[in-house]
Amino acid sequence: MYNKSTDEIKHNELVEQLYVSMKSSLVDLAFRYIKDRECAEDIVQSVFLKLCQERIIVPGSIKAYLIIMTKNAVLNYIRDNNTIVISNYIEAQREIVDDYYSQMERKEKEDELMSAIDLLPARQKEIAILRCCGFSNKEISERLSLSLNTVNSQYRSLKFRLKAVLSEAIAAIAILLFCS
């Protein structure tokens, strides 16, 4: 049976105390580079495991040494997983670009829809704007003091006019918007 020496026990206790006190800041450091919290935690654990197993004698500041060990472990991770890191970066960039273009496209379609609504007669324009704000035909009839049949008729007419003016894709968006 293997018995740990007093020095080994003290060393392990010291490493454990260091782990408790420095884990959070070292994980944050690793995370800044690799953007994966789980991997950052694994890297920090491997640093402390190495420190414990190899019983490294540290000349100078142990905190500075742990920071350097963590940075080196991160660099090793990046080197060994370069394709993963690059693909994560490319995917993140693609998502940012796609989101930007979809927002621009939506804004352009909304602008085109609002321009088409501006061309409607005053009563239909009012109804269209209220529908865009989420009001039902019944709520619009009460708000504008019109009969429900008048609002329904005006609504059908404005949908027909918008379909004629707008491109097919934007007309579909307008119908979905007005049907909510």
PyMOL commands that set and color helices and strands:
alter all, ss='L'
color gray80, all
select helices_A, chain A and resi 6-34+37-53+62-80+82-118+122-132+137-144+148-165+168-179
alter helices_A, ss='H'
color red, helices_A
deselect
rebuild
show_as cartoon
